[in-house]
Amino acid sequence: MSTAELHILKFGGTSVGTAERLLRVLEIIRAERAIRPVAVVVSAMGDTTDRLLEAADLAAVGRLPEAEAVVDAVADACTRAGLLAEDRLRAGGADGALPSVTPLVREHFAPLRQILYGVSLLKELTAQTRDLILAFGEGLSIHVVANLLTLSGVPAFRLDARDWVVTDDRYGAAFVDAAATRARIRTL
């Protein structure tokens, strides 16, 4: 299959921010997938990006417990949305054998907590570290959507764009190097 045959679907944070919206996203993906192969791109769920920025800023001024509380709130919100969507899928007959989203969310944020700890020790937040912290939001959405798709009977796997997209080093405002990215994709 060439990438020209692949239909790319992009969903913003509002589209994946609640259980109802997650279920609608799954419907759209299933409908498109019935027509042609799809690739799905998702933003961080709801206000996750803003909350992660808040956590980073708190850590940068040495307020680690408050930063961790913000991460806990993000994890809880994402977990609730994922669990509600899982419950509705299972009530509708989905019987995929997948672990619950709860441990997935906690595991995903474990490295973030270490990064925030380091930021709080240094009391420094570089643009590169901020970008790294923000990537946890999209990464979590990828986990949740792939998990829900699989549960609903749609084979899905997640790819982390950081593994194949090449950008310049202007953290906070990077540009994609399209030629280098295409070259890397061909090696996958």
N, C-alpha and C positions, 0 to 999 in steps of 0.2 A: 504494500500500500504506500502510495506517495503521500506527502503531506498535503498535496492539492486535494486529495480525496477526503481528508480529515476536516471535520467541521469543529471549529473551536468555539466553545461556549464560555463566556466570562460572567461571573456573578459577583457583584459588589457586596460589601459588608452588610448592608440592609437586607439583601436577598437571602443571606444565610444567618441572620441574627436571631431568629426565633424558630421554634419547632415547626410552626405552620409554614413559615417561609422555606425552611429546609425541605419540608415535604413537597412544596411546590417546585423547588429546584430539582428534586428527584424526578418528579413528573415530567418536567421539561427535558431533562437528560434522557429519560427512558423513551420519550416520544421522538427525540432527535436520533437516538441510537437505533431506533427501528428503521430509520431511513438510511443512515450512513454512520460510519465510525465517528466518534467524537473524542475530543480532548476537553477537559474542563479546567478552567482557571478560576480560583476563588480568592476573594479578599478576606481579611480578618473579619471575624463575626462581630456584628453590631458595633459597639463603641470600643472594641478591644484595642485598636491602635491608640486611641486617645488615652486609655487606661494604662497601656504599656509605657507611653511617654511619661505619664504621671509617675509611674513606678520608677522609671529611670531617673527622672529629676529628683525624686525623693532620695534615692540611693546616692545620688551625686552630692547631696548635702549631708550625708551621713545618717539619714533617717531610714535605716534598713527595715526595722519592724513595720513601719508604715508602708514602705515599698512592698514588702512581702504580703501585707494585708490587701493591697491593691491587686497583686497577682492572685491571691486567694479568691478575691471577689470575681475576677475575670474567669478563673478556673471554674468557680461555682456557676456562673452565668452560662458558660459554654457547656458545662456538664448538664445543667438543667435542660437547655434547649436540645442537646443530643439525646438525653434520656427520654424526654417527652416524644421526640420523633421516633426513637427506637420503640417505645411503648405503642405508639399508633401503628407503626409498621407491623409489629408482632400481633396486635389486635386485628389487623387486616389480613393476617395469614402468613406474614413473612416468618420464616423459620430458619434463617441462616444461623449457623453456629459461629457466632463471633463474640468475643468478650465485650463486656459493657464499655461504654465510652468513658466511664469514671476513671478507671486506672490509666487509660490511654491519656487523658488530660493531665493527670498528676505526673505521669512519667514524662510527658512532653515538656512540662514546665520545670522539671528538676534542674536541667542545665541553666535555665534562665535564672533560677535562684542563685546559682553559683556566680553567674556573671554579675548580678546585682550586688552580691556580697563583695566582689572585687571592686566594683564601682564605688561602693560605700567605703571601703578601706582606702582607696586612692583619693576619694572625693573628687573624681574627675570623670567626665562623660564626653568621650570623643565622638565625632560624627560617625566613625566606623563602628564604635560600640553601640551607639544609638541605632544604627541600621541593623546590627546583629540582634538587638533586643526586639525591634519591631518585626523582624522576620518570624519571630515565634508566633505572632498572630496569624499570619497566612499559613504557617506550618500546621497550626492546630486545626484550622478550617479544612485543610487538605485531609488530615487524619479523619475528622468527623464525617465529611462528605463521602470519602472513599469507604469508610466503615458502614455508613447508612446505605450506600449504593449496593455494597456486597450483601448486606442483610436483606435488602429488598429483591435480591436475585439478579442484580446487574454486576457482572464481574468488573471489579475496579482495582486499580493499584495506584499508589501515589508516587509522584516524582517530585523531587525537590529541585526547583529551578536553579538553585545555587550550584547544583551539580553539572549543569550544562549551559547556562547563560553566562556569557562573558561580558563584563562591563569595564569601564575605565575606573580609576581610583578616586573619583570625586564623590566621596561618601556624603550622603544626604541629597545628592543631585546627580547621581551617576547616569551615564548613557550606555546603552547596550551597543556592543561591538557586533553588528549583525554578521559580518563575514566570519569572525572568529566563532561566534555562536553556531552558525550553520556548520562550520567545520567540526565543531565538537559534537553536534547532534549526529552527524554522519558516522561518528565513531561509536555511538551507543548501540 
